[in-house]
Amino acid sequence: MAQPAVWDDPEPLAVSSAPVPEYGSGSLADLLPTLAAGMGVPGMTAAIPELTPADRNCVFLIDGLGWEQIKAHRDEAPYLHSLLGSSRGGTGRPLTAGYPATTATSLASVGTGLPPGAHGLPGYTVRDPATGELMNQLRWQPWTSPQAWQPYPTVFQLAEAAGVHAAQVSSPHFQNTPLTKVALSGGTFHGRLTGEERMDFAAEQLAAGDRSLVYTYYAELDGAGHRYGVASDTWRGQLMYVDRLVQRLAEQLPPRSALHVTADHGMVDVPFDEDHRIDFDADWELRAGVALLGGEGRARHVYAVPGAQDDVLTCWREVLGEQFWVASRDEAIAAGWFGPHIDERVYGRLGDVIAAARDDVLLIASEREPKESAMVGNHGSMTPAEQFVPLLEVRS
């Protein structure tokens, strides 16, 4: 007589199986210190060994331009695609953004040269231990003192103090934002409206010093991805425009210059159905014992009511553990998700439970986060599509 089948509960994803960013050798936080070290700035370490020093360095950060997206869109981005072999000092390899792979975190990593556990912007929204409220670190709401939140000097400030000509060329909208203050201050900010104006002026600023460190930025590709997805014609049109901008800047480089094209994160499109979009606001199991839900759909910080931390961790692993890496705060820290060291002031900003998506899924919150829950393209986690960013290089 046949024996009845025995169904084993699937094991949740092991925390140790998450692909941790290459902090200290190949992450966004290592880029500016490496460039500054090559220009003789004291205290800076050349952490990315593949990069060759240059007297004049320009970093062009394109919001949302992941490595995987460049590889998949050769026709729309022929110039960028032609530079793939130059990435990371000619190795043809990407950098890792850092966790979470989101704009506020990545820009702070770039500008300070520190991983999230040190600079203290470890997510889209995180709890402020001083108030118990969620703080949106991209929009800086509610307002808190930028210097208290992120006290470290930026690499631009250190470079300027060492006699390097430092400049940022970006949209005028970003000049006085708190995120710019904590992540990119130092040198002179030059607001230019169009992409073409930014490219032309960035080249001028490179030539303005014997040693120069120039940063320029383009945001609209990311916006198109969020609204329409990376499979959309709108996003592809933006990519074509970005491709032309990069070539325009590359063709104007003054002597002894290096252009480094990178990004803050990649992006994945998530289908609009219940299998791919799990609604926290409609799931009583996930809500049980949760005081605050932070982060974003693919990189959640979960803050439990006092005494409920273990129960929340157990529940989230049972419900989401096949699709998300679900870790306690201390497990995520020990695994190195936020870098090799966590500053004391940052510890309480991290969730009691931290959930990072492995599959093409999203943990939305349709009532408390209606705009974010409606986005097509998303990012934040440690998958290659989100985590890998280019470091394309052109030298003169």
Disulfide bonds with the S-S distance in Angstrom:
none
